Amino acid sequence: PTPDPNQVNTVEVLVARQPIDVGTVIEESMIDRQPWPSHLVLDGFITANSPNANLVGKVARAPLQAREP
């Protein structure tokens, strides 16, 4: 079968569900998964299947806006 040029491969990226301030201890309710075009995943993005995907209990080192990876 010929690949569909309109089909975009995606991966699940962890994003902030709400704004998160520097120094905030991350809770499960603050994180969401969002499909992201795989060719647009940048260094520093955390994918749902990566070894460092468990963010609960970690401290935010940078501010995050809602829906930001």
C-alpha positions as CSV (number, residue, x, y, z in Angstrom):
1,P,0.0,0.0,0.0
2,T,1.1,3.5,-0.8
3,P,1.5,5.8,2.3
4,D,-1.1,8.5,2.7
5,P,0.6,11.9,2.4
6,N,-2.0,13.3,4.7
7,Q,-1.3,10.8,7.4
8,V,1.0,12.2,10.1
9,N,2.8,9.8,12.5
10,T,2.3,11.0,16.1
11,V,3.7,10.1,19.5
12,E,2.2,10.8,22.9
13,V,4.0,13.7,24.5
14,L,3.5,14.8,28.1
15,V,2.1,18.3,28.4
16,A,1.1,20.5,31.3
17,R,-2.6,20.4,31.9
18,Q,-2.5,23.8,33.6
19,P,0.2,26.5,34.2
20,I,3.0,25.2,36.4
21,D,5.3,27.6,38.2
22,V,9.0,27.0,38.8
23,G,9.5,25.0,42.0
24,T,6.1,23.3,41.9
25,V,6.1,19.6,42.9
26,I,4.3,17.9,40.0
27,E,1.2,15.9,40.7
28,E,-0.5,13.4,38.3
29,S,-3.4,15.8,37.9
30,M,-1.1,18.5,36.4
31,I,0.1,16.3,33.5
32,D,-1.7,15.1,30.3
33,R,-0.8,13.2,27.2
34,Q,-1.2,14.8,23.8
35,P,-0.6,13.3,20.3
36,W,2.3,15.2,18.7
37,P,3.6,14.9,15.2
38,S,6.7,12.8,15.6
39,H,8.8,14.9,13.3
40,L,8.1,18.0,15.5
41,V,9.2,16.4,18.8
42,L,12.1,18.4,20.1
43,D,14.9,17.6,22.5
44,G,13.6,18.0,26.0
45,F,10.0,16.8,25.2
46,I,9.0,13.8,27.3
47,T,7.1,11.1,25.5
48,A,4.7,8.9,27.3
49,N,6.8,5.7,26.7
50,S,10.2,7.1,27.7
51,P,12.0,5.9,30.8
52,N,11.7,9.4,32.4
53,A,7.9,9.7,31.8
54,N,7.1,9.4,35.6
55,L,7.1,13.1,36.5
56,V,5.0,12.8,39.7
57,G,7.0,14.1,42.6
58,K,9.5,15.9,40.4
59,V,10.0,19.7,40.7
60,A,9.5,22.0,37.8
61,R,12.7,23.7,36.8
62,A,11.1,26.1,34.4
63,P,7.6,27.6,34.1
64,L,5.1,25.8,31.9
65,Q,2.0,27.1,30.3
66,A,-1.1,24.9,29.8
67,R,-0.7,22.4,26.9
68,E,3.1,23.1,26.8
69,P,5.3,20.0,26.5
